[in-house]
Amino acid sequence: MKIGRHFRLNDNMKMIIGRNNSDNDALGKIVSDEIVFQTADFPGPLGIVQAQRKLKRKEIELAASLVLRYNSKINDNGKVNYGSNFKLGNHITTAKMTPEESKKFII
C-alpha cells in the first residue's frame, strides 16, 4: 500500500499514519475493524492501527504518541481521540514521540 507512513509497533500491531489530507481521506475509506487515532485539539494526521487483539494501555499510548509526532501544531504533549471505526469516544493525553524514537518503528 502506498498510502501513508507504515509502522510496526510490535508483533501484534501495525499502524498507518496519513501524510496529508489525501492520505487521510484514503485511509478513512478503508477502515473496517481498525482502531482510529486522531488529534483532538488540532487538525492533523489520521492514524489507523491493525491489531490481532484488544490493545493494552501502553500500546494505545504508543500509537497516540506516534500520531502526535506527525502533527506540527503539537509541541510536547497532546490529546488524541481514538476508537474503533471512527467511534472516537476515548481519549488519551500523552507526550509527542521524538523523530529519533519513531525511526525504530518505520517499516
Phi and psi in degrees as GROMACS dihedral restraints (atoms count N, CA, C in turn):
[ dihedral_restraints ]
;  ai    aj    ak    al  type     phi  dphi    fc
    3     4     5     6     1  -102.1    20    10
    4     5     6     7     1    15.4    20    10
    6     7     8     9     1   -96.9    20    10
    7     8     9    10     1   128.3    20    10
    9    10    11    12     1    73.6    20    10
   10    11    12    13     1  -176.5    20    10
   12    13    14    15     1   -96.4    20    10
   13    14    15    16     1   138.1    20    10
   15    16    17    18     1  -112.0    20    10
   16    17    18    19     1   136.7    20    10
   18    19    20    21     1  -135.4    20    10
   19    20    21    22     1   144.6    20    10
   21    22    23    24     1  -109.5    20    10
   22    23    24    25     1   106.9    20    10
   24    25    26    27     1   -81.9    20    10
   25    26    27    28     1   -32.6    20    10
   27    28    29    30     1  -165.8    20    10
   28    29    30    31     1  -172.1    20    10
   30    31    32    33     1   -63.8    20    10
   31    32    33    34     1   -22.3    20    10
   33    34    35    36     1  -106.4    20    10
   34    35    36    37     1    -4.2    20    10
   36    37    38    39     1  -132.0    20    10
   37    38    39    40     1   130.2    20    10
   39    40    41    42     1  -121.7    20    10
   40    41    42    43     1   141.8    20    10
   42    43    44    45     1  -129.5    20    10
   43    44    45    46     1   141.5    20    10
   45    46    47    48     1  -123.0    20    10
   46    47    48    49     1   131.5    20    10
   48    49    50    51     1  -121.3    20    10
   49    50    51    52     1   129.5    20    10
   51    52    53    54     1   -65.0    20    10
   52    53    54    55     1   142.4    20    10
   54    55    56    57     1   -88.7    20    10
   55    56    57    58     1   -24.8    20    10
   57    58    59    60     1  -158.6    20    10
   58    59    60    61     1  -178.2    20    10
   60    61    62    63     1   -60.6    20    10
   61    62    63    64     1   -37.9    20    10
   63    64    65    66     1   -62.2    20    10
   64    65    66    67     1   -45.3    20    10
   66    67    68    69     1   -62.1    20    10
   67    68    69    70     1   -44.4    20    10
   69    70    71    72     1   -59.4    20    10
   70    71    72    73     1   -43.1    20    10
   72    73    74    75     1   -62.7    20    10
   73    74    75    76     1   -44.8    20    10
   75    76    77    78     1   -64.3    20    10
   76    77    78    79     1   -42.5    20    10
   78    79    80    81     1   -63.5    20    10
   79    80    81    82     1   -40.8    20    10
   81    82    83    84     1   -59.8    20    10
   82    83    84    85     1   -30.4    20    10
   84    85    86    87     1   -78.0    20    10
   85    86    87    88     1   -21.6    20    10
   87    88    89    90     1   -99.8    20    10
   88    89    90    91     1    -3.3    20    10
   90    91    92    93     1   -64.6    20    10
   91    92    93    94     1   128.1    20    10
   93    94    95    96     1  -126.9    20    10
   94    95    96    97     1   -70.9    20    10
   96    97    98    99     1  -114.4    20    10
   97    98    99   100     1    15.4    20    10
   99   100   101   102     1   -78.8    20    10
  100   101   102   103     1   163.6    20    10
  102   103   104   105     1   -97.8    20    10
  103   104   105   106     1   127.7    20    10
  105   106   107   108     1  -101.7    20    10
  106   107   108   109     1   137.8    20    10
  108   109   110   111     1  -123.8    20    10
  109   110   111   112     1   134.7    20    10
  111   112   113   114     1  -150.4    20    10
  112   113   114   115     1   135.5    20    10
  114   115   116   117     1   -60.6    20    10
  115   116   117   118     1   144.5    20    10
  117   118   119   120     1   -85.6    20    10
  118   119   120   121     1   -41.2    20    10
  120   121   122   123     1  -100.7    20    10
  121   122   123   124     1   -12.1    20    10
  123   124   125   126     1  -139.4    20    10
  124   125   126   127     1   146.7    20    10
  126   127   128   129     1   -61.4    20    10
  127   128   129   130     1   151.5    20    10
  129   130   131   132     1  -179.5    20    10
  130   131   132   133     1  -165.3    20    10
  132   133   134   135     1   -69.4    20    10
  133   134   135   136     1   152.2    20    10
  135   136   137   138     1   -97.3    20    10
  136   137   138   139     1   133.3    20    10
  138   139   140   141     1  -118.6    20    10
  139   140   141   142     1   137.4    20    10
  141   142   143   144     1  -124.8    20    10
  142   143   144   145     1   139.4    20    10
  144   145   146   147     1  -116.1    20    10
  145   146   147   148     1   129.3    20    10
  147   148   149   150     1  -103.9    20    10
  148   149   150   151     1   122.4    20    10
  150   151   152   153     1  -135.1    20    10
  151   152   153   154     1   152.8    20    10
  153   154   155   156     1   -87.2    20    10
  154   155   156   157     1    -7.2    20    10
  156   157   158   159     1  -156.0    20    10
  157   158   159   160     1   175.8    20    10
  159   160   161   162     1   -63.8    20    10
  160   161   162   163     1   137.0    20    10
  162   163   164   165     1   -74.8    20    10
  163   164   165   166     1   142.6    20    10
  165   166   167   168     1   -83.3    20    10
  166   167   168   169     1   161.9    20    10
  168   169   170   171     1   -54.2    20    10
  169   170   171   172     1   -44.8    20    10
  171   172   173   174     1   -63.6    20    10
  172   173   174   175     1   -34.6    20    10
  174   175   176   177     1   -71.1    20    10
  175   176   177   178     1   -37.9    20    10
  177   178   179   180     1   -63.4    20    10
  178   179   180   181     1   -43.9    20    10
  180   181   182   183     1   -62.8    20    10
  181   182   183   184     1   -40.7    20    10
  183   184   185   186     1   -62.4    20    10
  184   185   186   187     1   -47.6    20    10
  186   187   188   189     1   -63.4    20    10
  187   188   189   190     1   -42.6    20    10
  189   190   191   192     1   -63.4    20    10
  190   191   192   193     1   -42.3    20    10
  192   193   194   195     1   -61.2    20    10
  193   194   195   196     1   -37.6    20    10
  195   196   197   198     1   -70.3    20    10
  196   197   198   199     1   -38.4    20    10
  198   199   200   201     1   -62.6    20    10
  199   200   201   202     1   -42.0    20    10
  201   202   203   204     1   -62.7    20    10
  202   203   204   205     1   -34.1    20    10
  204   205   206   207     1   -54.6    20    10
  205   206   207   208     1   -34.3    20    10
  207   208   209   210     1  -101.4    20    10
  208   209   210   211     1    18.0    20    10
  210   211   212   213     1  -109.5    20    10
  211   212   213   214     1   111.8    20    10
  213   214   215   216     1   -69.8    20    10
  214   215   216   217     1   -16.4    20    10
  216   217   218   219     1   -85.6    20    10
  217   218   219   220     1   -11.4    20    10
  219   220   221   222     1   -97.2    20    10
  220   221   222   223     1   128.1    20    10
  222   223   224   225     1   -91.1    20    10
  223   224   225   226     1   -58.0    20    10
  225   226   227   228     1  -123.0    20    10
  226   227   228   229     1   -59.8    20    10
  228   229   230   231     1  -120.9    20    10
  229   230   231   232     1   153.2    20    10
  231   232   233   234     1  -157.9    20    10
  232   233   234   235     1   166.5    20    10
  234   235   236   237     1  -102.5    20    10
  235   236   237   238     1   134.0    20    10
  237   238   239   240     1  -125.2    20    10
  238   239   240   241     1   129.5    20    10
  240   241   242   243     1   -89.3    20    10
  241   242   243   244     1   146.1    20    10
  243   244   245   246     1  -152.8    20    10
  244   245   246   247     1   160.1    20    10
  246   247   248   249     1   168.0    20    10
  247   248   249   250     1   171.0    20    10
  249   250   251   252     1   -76.2    20    10
  250   251   252   253     1   135.3    20    10
  252   253   254   255     1    50.5    20    10
  253   254   255   256     1    46.1    20    10
  255   256   257   258     1    68.3    20    10
  256   257   258   259     1    14.0    20    10
  258   259   260   261     1   -90.7    20    10
  259   260   261   262     1    81.0    20    10
  261   262   263   264     1   -87.4    20    10
  262   263   264   265     1    54.5    20    10
  264   265   266   267     1   -82.7    20    10
  265   266   267   268     1    -5.2    20    10
  267   268   269   270     1  -109.2    20    10
  268   269   270   271     1   155.3    20    10
  270   271   272   273     1  -147.1    20    10
  271   272   273   274     1   158.3    20    10
  273   274   275   276     1  -143.9    20    10
  274   275   276   277     1   142.4    20    10
  276   277   278   279     1  -109.1    20    10
  277   278   279   280     1   128.5    20    10
  279   280   281   282     1  -152.0    20    10
  280   281   282   283     1   172.5    20    10
  282   283   284   285     1   -80.4    20    10
  283   284   285   286     1   147.4    20    10
  285   286   287   288     1   -72.5    20    10
  286   287   288   289     1   130.7    20    10
  288   289   290   291     1   -68.4    20    10
  289   290   291   292     1   143.3    20    10
  291   292   293   294     1   -80.1    20    10
  292   293   294   295     1   157.6    20    10
  294   295   296   297     1   -56.9    20    10
  295   296   297   298     1   -38.3    20    10
  297   298   299   300     1   -63.9    20    10
  298   299   300   301     1   -42.9    20    10
  300   301   302   303     1   -64.4    20    10
  301   302   303   304     1   -39.0    20    10
  303   304   305   306     1   -68.7    20    10
  304   305   306   307     1   -25.9    20    10
  306   307   308   309     1   -59.7    20    10
  307   308   309   310     1   -32.0    20    10
  309   310   311   312     1   -72.3    20    10
  310   311   312   313     1   -12.2    20    10
  312   313   314   315     1  -102.2    20    10
  313   314   315   316     1   -12.6    20    10
  315   316   317   318     1   -66.0    20    10
  316   317   318   319     1   134.8    20    10
